[in-house]
């Protein structure tokens, strides 16, 4: 998956993760992309730790993994901020 794929997948995953954690009003497009890309790495790590398959390319499974990672990241950020 190229850089454009990471940006598109990251934007979608970050946006969905921010909607799930109710952070959407506080985040812009760039923040969603960054959270989604970092979420892809976190989600891939979590899936590998539990014996699953992480990021497999530009597909629905990779989006699901990235959304899980983005949601985990945003929950941790919310806990550290005290929300």
C-alpha positions in Angstrom: 0.0 0.0 0.0 1.5 3.3 -1.0 1.5 6.6 0.8 -1.7 7.7 -0.8 -3.4 4.6 0.4 -2.1 5.2 4.0 -3.5 8.7 3.9 -6.9 7.7 2.6 -7.2 4.7 5.0 -5.8 6.8 7.8 -8.4 9.6 7.2 -11.3 7.2 7.2 -10.1 5.3 10.2 -9.3 8.4 12.2 -12.7 9.9 11.3 -14.6 6.8 12.3 -12.5 6.5 15.5 -13.2 10.1 16.4 -16.9 9.6 15.8 -16.9 6.5 18.1 -15.0 8.4 20.9 -17.0 11.6 20.4 -13.9 13.6 19.6 -15.0 14.6 16.1 -15.8 18.2 17.0 -12.2 18.7 18.3 -10.4 17.2 15.4 -9.7 18.4 11.9 -8.7 16.5 8.7 -5.0 16.4 9.5 -5.6 15.1 13.0 -7.9 12.4 11.7 -5.2 11.3 9.2 -2.5 11.2 11.8 -4.7 9.3 14.3 -5.7 6.9 11.6 -2.2 6.1 10.5 -0.9 5.7 14.0 -4.1 3.7 14.7 -3.2 1.4 11.8 0.1 0.6 13.5 -1.5 0.1 16.9 -4.3 -2.0 15.5 -1.8 -4.2 13.6 0.2 -4.7 16.7 -2.9 -5.6 18.7 -4.1 -8.1 16.1 -0.6 -9.7 15.8 -0.5 -10.0 19.6 -3.9 -11.9 19.8 -2.9 -14.1 16.9 -4.8 -12.4 14.1 -3.8 -10.7 10.9 -2.9 -7.0 10.9 -2.9 -4.7 7.9 -3.2 -6.6 4.7 -3.5 -3.8 2.1 -6.2 -1.4 1.0 -9.3 -3.3 2.0 -12.1 -3.5 4.6 -10.2 -5.7 7.0 -7.3 -3.1 7.1 -9.8 -0.3 7.7 -11.4 -2.4 10.6 -7.9 -2.9 12.1 -7.0 0.8 11.8 -10.3 1.9 13.3 -9.7 -0.4 16.3 -6.2 1.1 16.7 -7.4 4.7 16.3 -10.2 4.1 18.9 -7.6 2.7 21.3 -5.4 5.7 20.7 -8.2 8.2 21.2 -9.4 6.5 24.4 -5.9 6.7 25.8 -5.6 10.3 24.9 -9.0 11.0 26.5 -7.9 9.3 29.7 -4.7 11.3 29.8 -6.6 14.6 29.2 -9.1 13.6 31.9 -12.3 13.7 29.7 
